């Protein structure tokens, strides 16, 4: 195992043949694939389930409501799936994650 300060350094090391693979969050890996689709491929399955979230400064209730509303509308309108298809190459598009992130981490 080799550790790097940035994902770009890790991918450059793989490109140079110094490492055989790079592992990190799938969305980061898909970003590298999107930049050079003829060079990189995401393989294997998921290691863990780790939900993403949006951080809002405490007390910013108006901003929090706007962010939550936009996310809910993206999910309910089907736009979430369109965005997923655009940025993540996959044969299947999963359902949008639940509104309560704790439901993702339930066994």
C-alpha positions in Angstrom: 0.0 0.0 0.0 1.2 3.5 -0.9 -0.3 6.6 0.5 -0.5 9.9 -1.4 -1.4 13.5 -0.4 -3.9 13.9 -3.2 -6.0 11.6 -5.5 -4.3 13.2 -8.5 -0.9 12.0 -7.2 -2.2 8.5 -6.7 -3.6 8.4 -10.3 -0.3 9.8 -11.7 1.5 7.0 -9.8 -0.8 4.4 -11.4 -0.3 6.0 -14.8 3.5 5.7 -14.3 3.2 2.0 -13.2 4.3 2.6 -9.6 1.0 1.3 -8.2 -1.5 -1.2 -9.7 -4.7 0.4 -8.5 -6.2 3.4 -6.7 -9.1 3.2 -4.3 -11.3 6.0 -2.9 -14.9 7.1 -3.1 -16.6 6.0 -6.3 -17.6 9.5 -7.4 -13.9 10.6 -7.2 -12.9 7.6 -9.3 -15.6 8.3 -11.9 -14.3 11.8 -12.1 -10.9 10.5 -13.3 -12.6 8.1 -15.7 -14.6 10.9 -17.1 -11.4 12.9 -17.8 -9.7 10.0 -19.6 -12.3 7.3 -20.4 -10.0 5.4 -22.7 -7.4 5.1 -20.0 -9.2 4.3 -16.7 -12.0 2.0 -15.6 -13.7 1.6 -12.2 -13.8 -2.1 -11.3 -15.0 -4.2 -8.4 -17.8 -3.6 -6.0 -18.4 -1.4 -3.1 -16.4 -1.8 0.1 -18.6 0.3 2.3 -21.7 2.4 2.3 -20.9 5.9 3.3 -23.6 8.6 2.7 -22.6 12.0 1.5 -24.2 15.1 3.0 -24.3 18.9 2.7 -22.9 20.9 5.6 -24.6 24.2 6.6 -23.4 26.5 9.4 -25.5 26.2 12.5 -28.2 28.8 12.7 -28.5 29.2 8.9 -32.1 28.0 9.0 -33.1 29.7 5.7 -30.2 28.3 3.8 -30.8 24.9 5.3 -34.4 24.9 4.1 -33.4 25.9 0.6 -30.8 23.2 0.4 -33.2 20.5 1.7 -35.9 21.7 -0.6 -33.7 21.5 -3.7 -32.5 18.0 -2.7 -36.1 16.8 -2.2 -37.2 18.2 -5.5 -34.2 16.6 -7.3 -35.2 13.3 -5.9 -39.0 13.5 -6.5 -38.8 15.0 -10.0 -36.5 12.3 -11.3 -33.7 14.8 -12.0 -31.5 13.0 -9.5 -31.5 9.9 -11.7 -30.8 12.0 -14.8 -27.8 13.6 -13.1 -26.6 10.2 -11.9 -26.7 8.8 -15.5 -24.9 11.8 -16.8 -21.9 11.6 -14.5 -21.7 7.9 -13.4 -21.3 5.3 -16.1 -23.6 2.5 -15.0 -26.1 0.0 -16.4 -28.4 0.6 -13.5 -29.3 3.7 -11.6 -30.0 3.2 -7.9 -32.9 4.8 -6.1 -32.0 8.2 -4.6 -30.8 7.9 -1.0 -33.3 8.4 1.8 -33.8 11.8 3.3 -32.6 10.5 6.6 -28.9 9.5 6.2 -29.2 7.2 9.2 -31.4 4.9 7.2 -28.4 4.3 4.9 -26.2 3.0 7.7 -28.9 0.7 9.2 -28.1 -3.0 8.8 
